[in-house]
Amino acid sequence: MQKVCKCHGMSGSCSVRICWMKLSSFRDIGDSLMVRYEGASHVRLGEKKRKKIKKLRPIRIDRKTPNKTELVYLDTSPDYCERNESLSIMGTYDRVCQGLDGCRHLCCHRGFQIRLRDVEEKCKCKFIWCCNVACEICRYKKEEYICN
């Protein structure tokens, strides 16, 4: 959040100043969350000896106790790259991806193939008075990126 102010008045004077809080851009919020996500701490719930209060304790001894603004996690995430039926994870083998940049990450750096697929779809549609639409069927080849 950032404070934004505007002045109002005759011929540029600032006789009335109005301020409000403005949300940061979606990109800035996303970038900030990504930095926190990448620096998240693996923690466990520890008890204080005299009280029954649970406190977050880092798993790794070289990490400090997280503060209120840091992201933490209790369990490690499963490997979404590999099939795991018990967790209903389908893996990424044979999955369609979105071209060079998207495929590198989504395919877990295992590579991908480019396949040509025959596609048929309606095209050159025309409105016919009243209340009908007539289309032709167009055929073409479409590149499809598939994870290895």
N, C-alpha and C positions, 0 to 999 in steps of 0.2 A: 504494500500500500504506500502511496505517496501523496503528500499534500499538494493540491493545486489551487491557486488563487487567481481571481480575475478582478480587475478594478472597473468601476462604473462611475461616470461623472461627466459633467459638461466639458467639452473640448479637451478630453484626455486627462482631466484631473481624476484623482482617486478618492472621491468623496465617499464612495461605498466600496468596500472590499468584501468579496464573497469567496469563501474557501470551502473545499470539500476534499474528502479522501477518495483517491482514484485507484482502482485495481491495476496491478502491473499487467503487461501484455501476457497473453496466453503462452507465448514462446518463452518469456522470461520466467514464468512460473514453472513451466515444464523443464527448462534448463536447471533451475534451482532444485527441483525435485530429483532430477537425474543425478546431480552431484551428491545429494544426500543419500540416494539409493545406492550409488556406487561406494559410498563410505559407510554404509550401514554396519552395525556391530552385531555379532552373534552373541546372544546373552542367555543366561539361565536365571531362574527365579531362586534367589537365596533368601533365607530367613535371618532376621536379626535375632541374636541369642535371647534377649530378655523379652522381646515383644514378638507377636505373631505376624508382624508386618513383612510382606514379601518385598524384596528389593532386587532390581535388575543388576546382575553381576556379569561382567564380560567373561566369555569362555577362554579367550586368550589372555594370558597374564600381562602381555605387553600392551594391552589396550586399557584405557581409563574407563571408569564408570560413565555411561552415557548421560547426557543432560536431557532436558525436556524437549529440545528441538531436534535432537538426532533421531534418525530412524534405526530401529532395532528389529531383530527377528529371533524367534525361539527355535525354529526348525529350519534346516537347510531345504532349499527348493528341490523338487525332483528334477531329473534330467529329461527335459521335454524333447530332446533330440532323438532319444531312443524309445521304442515302443514299450509300454508297461501296462498290460491289460488290467492288473489289479488296481491301478490308479486311474484307469480309463484314459491313459495317455497314448495317442496314436503314433507319436513320433513324426518325423518329417520326411521319411522315405516316400518317394513318389508323390510328393505334395507339389501343387502348382505354386510358383512364386512370381514376383513382379520384376523380372529383368535383372540386370547385372548387380546393382547395388543391393537390392532387396534379397536376392537369392543367396549371396555370400553369407549374410547373417542368418537368414531363415533356415538354410540348408546345413547349418552348423559347420560351415567351412569344409564340407565333404564334396563340394562341387555340384553341378547340375547339368542337365542336358537341354538342348533346344530341339523340340519336336515340331514338325509341321502337321497341322490338323486341318482336315476339310471341314468347312463351316458353311451351313446354309442358314440364311436369315431373310426376313422380309425386307424389301427395299423399294425405292421409287414409288412410295405409296401416294395415292391420289384420293381425294374426297369426291364422292359421286353424289350429286343431289338426289333425293334427300336421304341422308342417314346411312350411307355405306362408305366403306373405305376399301379400295382395291389396291393390292400390292403385287409386285413381282417377287420371285425368289432369286436371290443373288447367291452365287457360290464363289468362295474364295479360300485361300489357304492362310491360316493364322499361325504365327509363331507362339509356342507355348513353352514356358520354362518349367522344368520338373526337377525336383531335388533328387540326388543320388542316394 
